[in-house]
């Protein structure tokens, strides 16, 4: 059974109230009944609970906490993916699989070679949809938090955030020497680390953008001799980082 997320204000003493679309899922998809056991996570505190359903109503399900359980699902390595806006189906795949692999959050970025152009109204709708995809993937993979899909920003705004990270990486096809492995070796293991990954859209990263990244201390790396699709780069880098650094 998937994990269900609530916020702290849905917990009162030993009682948890489940609301919104989760009610329909529990009642009509899982066909759960009173006294059935479900897993619930407070997405604000990452606390996990084994709960028993006490009462099922049309819009709410009430559960009492049987036990608080320890969980070590979340990594000490906080990886942010800065994803150059790709076509919609690719972005959805990147979000879903990155959440499963342990990404901390994802920031969509408008870059010079992006084919996709969104107006402000479309941006709001996209972020709402992408956040739902993140939530679904977090539930299915048993995460203790729902990775945030941040607002769409431009390259200049993105560069302003780089000072918050211990390491920012960008894979670039013209780089032939410096590898991801070499950069990861410089980091201390068993410590909380913030890493940013910059990934270009389908058209790749423009040379001017690469120069700007270098000015902001971004490490330019190669992922090997093959050219990877934009949706493959995120999953490739995230998998390697988690394998090498996650304790």
N, C-alpha and C positions, 0 to 999 in steps of 0.2 A: 504494500500500500504506500502511495507517495506521502511525503511529509506536507503538512499544511502550515502556512505562515499566518501569524497574527501580529498585531502591534501591541505594545505594552498596555495601552488603554483598553484593550479587549480582555485583559486579565484582571480579575478582582478577587483577591484572596485565593481560594482554591478552585475558582470557577473561570472557565474560558468561554467566551462567546465567539462563535464562528459566523461570519457574515458574507454577504455578496455572492459571487459566483461559486465559491467553495461549497456553499449550502447545496446548490443544485448538483455539483459534482459528487458530493458525499451521498446525497439522497438518491439520485437518479442514475448515476454512472456506477458508483461503487455499491449502491443499494445497501448502505450501512443501516443498522438498526440500533435502538436503545440498548445500552450495555456493551456494544461493540467497542473495541480498543482502536485508537488512532494516535499517530505521532503528530505533535504540534510543536512548532518552533516560534519563539518571539524573535522576529527579524530585527528588532532594535537592540536586543541584548545578546542574541545568539544562544539563549537558553533553550534547552529541549525538554519536552515533557511527554510521558506516556499518559494518555487521557482516556477516560471512558465516557461514551455518550450518555448523557442524562435525559435530555429532552430534545425532540426535533419539532421545530415549528416551520411555517412557510418560508420565513425570511431569516431565521436564526437557528443555530444548533448550539446547545449548551453542553459543555463537557466539564467533568471535574478531574483535577490532576491526581493521578495515581502515584506518579513518581517523577522526580526531576532526574534526568540522565546526563551523564558526562558525554561530551562529543568533541572529537578532535578532527573534524572534517576540514575546517578552514586552515589554510596555509599561513605561515609567517611571511611568505613572499607575496607582496601585494603588487600584482602586475596590472598596469593600465594599458589597454590597446587603444592607440590613436589611429583610427581607421579612416583612410581616405575614402570618401563616399563612393561605394560601388553600386551596381544595380540592386534593386530591392531584394530579390531572391538570394543574392550572395550575402547581403548584410544580415539577413535573417539566419542563414546558415552559420555565419561567423559568430553571431551572438549565441545561438543555441549551443554550438560545440565548444565555444570558449568558456561559457558558463559551466558546462560539464567538466572541462579541464581545470577549472579553478581560477579563472580571471577575477580580478577584484572589481574593476569597472571598465567601461568602454566609452570612448569619446569619438563620435563621428566628426570628421574634419573635411571642410571644403578645400580642395587642393587644385592646383592649376590644371591638371589633366583629368579632372573628374568629368565624366560624361553626364552624370546626374546633376541636375540643377533644381533646387527646391525653393519655392517661395515660403514666406514665414508661416502661412496657414498650413502648408504641407509639412513643414518641419515639425510643428506641434503634433500633428496626426502621426507622423512617422515615429517620433520619440515615444508616444503613448503605445503604439503597436509594438515597437521594439522592447519596451519595458515589460509588456505582457509576455513576450517570447522569453525574456530573461527569467521572469518569474516562473513560467512553466518548466523551463530547463532546470532551475534551481530546485523546484519541488521534486522533479523526476529523479534528479541525481543526488538528492538528500543533502543539499547544501544547508548551512546554518544561517545564511543571509542571501538576500537577493541582490546580485550585482547591479549597480546603477548604470543606466544608459544616459549619459550626460547630454546636455544640449549641444547642438551642432555648432562648431566654432571654425574660425579660419586659421591659417598657418601662423599668423602673428600672435594670435591669442594662445595658440597651442605652445609656442615657444616661451611665452611668459610663464607657463606652468612648469617648465623643465627643472627649475631650481628646487622644486619640491621632491625631486627623485634622486636616489643614489646612483642610478644609471639609466640613461636613455639610449636606445638602440634603433638603428634603421638599417634594414637590409637593402642593398643597392647593387644592381647587376654589374656596375662598372668597378666595384671594389673587388679585388682579386686576392688580397693577402690577409687582412684582419678578419678573423672568424668569430662567430658567436661563442665558441668554446674558449677562445683566448680571453675574451672580455669577461666571461663568467668566472674564469679562474682567478681573476683579480678580486673577486668579492669574498667576504667572509661567510662561511656556511654557519648554520645554527644561529642566525641573527635575523631580526626583522629588517627586511630590505624592500624598498620601493623601486620598481623597475617600470619604465615606460617603453613601449614598442611602437614605433611609427611605421605604418604600412601604407604604401601608395595605392591608388585606385587602379582600375583596369589598365589605364594608360601609363602607369608608372609614376615615378617622382621626377619632377623637372630639375634640371641642373641648378637653377637659381635657388630652389628650395633646399637642395643638398648643401649648397654653400651657406645658406642661412642656418641650417642645422649645425654645421661645423662651427659657426660663430657662437652657437649656444651650447657647445661642448657635447654634442650628440656623437656617439660612437658609430661610425659607418662600418658595416660588416658585410661579409659574403656568406651566403648559405650554400655555396657549392657551385658547380658548373652548370646546373640546370636552371632554367627560368621557371619560377613557380607562379601560379595564378594568385591573385590577391587574396582569395579565400583560403588558399593553402598556406600562405606565409604566416598568418596569425596562428593557425593550429600547429604548424611546424615549430615556430619559435616558442610558443607557450608550452608545448609538450617538453621540449628540451630544457627550458628554464626550470620547470617543475621537477623534472627528473634529476637535474643536476643540483638544485638548491633546496628543494622542499625536504624538510626533516621529518 
